[in-house]
Amino acid sequence: MPIGDTLPTDTLKKINYDQLIDSVIFYAEKYLGTRYRAGGHNKQGFDCSGFTSYVFANFGINIPRSSRDQALKGMPLEYKNIRRGDLLFFKGRNRASKIVGHVGLVIERNDSTIRFIHASHKKGICYDYITSDYYNARYIGAKRLLGENIIDSLWPGFNLPDTLATDTPDTLETDSAEVSVKTGAPFKTETPVKNEEKKSNIHYVRKGDTLYSIAKNNHTTVEKISALNNLKGDKIYPGQKLKLK
């Protein structure tokens, strides 16, 4: 097939997701030993969600930057159905917390446990087991982003609180606004909505906003927002003015 031609639709449907998952895991393991860095999302250091988003992006799969927003993506799974390539979500260091604060990528599943790779605050990129006392006590749920017919949805049947947010220094959005599980919309923040924003297709970035949450709440895409505002990456800051249409 000449370079630049697109694959027929029926060929795209035959993509072997097992091979894709193998490639994702192999790529993730290349970074074992890389140091932990709060807010990090490159080879110089990673936090937990920076690591998972970096690995997925290498395969053209763009997922949100924070563990909170990643938890709103993908298909929810029962524990028995978790497999390699899925994302695991945990509470942060505070065991009594009821909010997402950490994420890891499943690399192995057997009858007795699940092994995952993640960015540990103390050990950097490393392996851990969901059955360890620390992570077993903090496990919230799992999502699948790699597979056929994956549609974003929440955790039906799971005993989750009404909010998902980050409560540890795993991401730059550590002190971000909480997000409603039911709507995905951020709760009220201290930043008032300006008249210009009400009257036009303009959004002023508020504390806790991500490109994904802004796009979702305004029925557009991250790609369109990035193109309209000449963004070179996914970094935005409170008070920034973004065109939506």
MOTA-V268043 format. One record per pair of residues at least 12 apart in sequence whose C-alpha atoms are under 6 Angstrom apart, sorted by the first residue. I is the first residue (numbers start at 1). J is the second residue. D is the distance in whole Angstrom. If there is no record, write none. Layout:
i & j & d
I & J & D
I & J & D
This chain:
i & j & d
21 & 85 & 5
28 & 55 & 6
32 & 125 & 5
32 & 126 & 6
33 & 124 & 6
33 & 125 & 5
34 & 124 & 6
34 & 125 & 5
35 & 124 & 4
36 & 121 & 6
36 & 124 & 4
38 & 170 & 6
39 & 171 & 5
39 & 172 & 5
47 & 119 & 6
47 & 170 & 5
48 & 103 & 6
48 & 118 & 6
48 & 119 & 5
48 & 170 & 6
49 & 66 & 5
49 & 67 & 5
66 & 171 & 6
67 & 102 & 6
67 & 103 & 6
68 & 100 & 6
68 & 164 & 6
68 & 165 & 5
68 & 166 & 6
73 & 152 & 5
74 & 143 & 5
74 & 144 & 5
74 & 145 & 5
74 & 151 & 6
74 & 152 & 4
75 & 143 & 5
75 & 144 & 5
75 & 152 & 6
75 & 153 & 6
76 & 142 & 6
76 & 143 & 5
76 & 155 & 5
77 & 142 & 6
77 & 143 & 6
84 & 106 & 5
84 & 107 & 5
84 & 108 & 6
85 & 106 & 5
86 & 105 & 6
86 & 106 & 5
86 & 143 & 6
86 & 144 & 5
87 & 104 & 6
87 & 105 & 5
87 & 142 & 6
87 & 143 & 5
88 & 103 & 6
88 & 104 & 5
88 & 142 & 4
89 & 102 & 6
89 & 103 & 5
89 & 140 & 6
89 & 141 & 5
89 & 142 & 6
90 & 102 & 5
90 & 138 & 5
90 & 139 & 4
90 & 140 & 5
91 & 138 & 5
92 & 168 & 5
99 & 164 & 5
99 & 165 & 5
100 & 164 & 6
100 & 165 & 6
100 & 166 & 6
101 & 166 & 4
101 & 167 & 5
101 & 168 & 6
104 & 116 & 6
104 & 117 & 6
104 & 118 & 5
105 & 117 & 5
113 & 131 & 6
114 & 129 & 6
114 & 130 & 6
115 & 128 & 6
115 & 129 & 5
116 & 128 & 6
162 & 181 & 6
163 & 179 & 6
163 & 180 & 5
163 & 181 & 6
164 & 179 & 6
165 & 178 & 5
176 & 207 & 6
176 & 208 & 4
177 & 208 & 5
201 & 244 & 5
201 & 245 & 6
202 & 242 & 6
202 & 243 & 5
202 & 244 & 6
203 & 241 & 6
203 & 242 & 5
204 & 239 & 5
204 & 240 & 5
204 & 241 & 5
205 & 238 & 5
205 & 239 & 5
205 & 240 & 5
206 & 238 & 5
207 & 238 & 5
225 & 244 & 6
